[in-house]
Amino acid sequence: MGLDGFVGRDDEVGRLRGLVSEVAAGVGGVVWVVGEPGIGKSALVDVGLGGAAAGGVRVFRGGGDELTQSFALRLMADCLGVGWGWWMGSGWRLLICWRVGGGVDPVRAAGERLVGLVQRECADSPVVLVGDDLQWADEASLGCGLGWRRWRGRCRCCWWGVPAGAAAGGGGSGA
């Protein structure tokens, strides 16, 4: 029996825990956890994040779903716990600016505000954002999540993506 009841997953759990330690030390990035549907990717991520809180790393988690994938930034908003109050305050102002000003892309502007929210959270403590069931994620949320690659070393945040199948994102984990 391996770490936390996983059989044959000691290397993977160790690597994920090492990545949590890197985030705690200020090194962010992107991790892509892939495998066949039902193989236990989400459970592996749960175990890998097991010591995050003790290490001072906060975890925000959201999941894509088939019914909400057409709503821009829904996964990212769910991950951050952003509710309708935020959208009504920020989202509508951005939409009005777009309508009146003509040059503002409201989805991109709202995405930038969500990234700003993550950066403020990272100022308090390191953060791991986990997006589960990415096969149902909206394109804008994926763009925000994958954009954390450019923040590596400059922000204490890491995006962990967990798509349903091996074909949905390449191979391995890229930190």
Buried (B, 14 or more C-beta within 10 A) or exposed (E): EBBBEBEEBEEBBEBBBEBBBBBBEEBBBBBBBBBEEEEBBBEBBBBBBBEBEEBEBBBBBBBBBEEBBEEBBBBBBBBBEBEEEBBEEBBEBBBEBBEEEEEBEBBBBBBBBBBEBBBEBBEEBBBBBBBBBBBBBBEBBBBBBBBBEEBBEEBBBBBBBBBBBBEBBEEEBEB
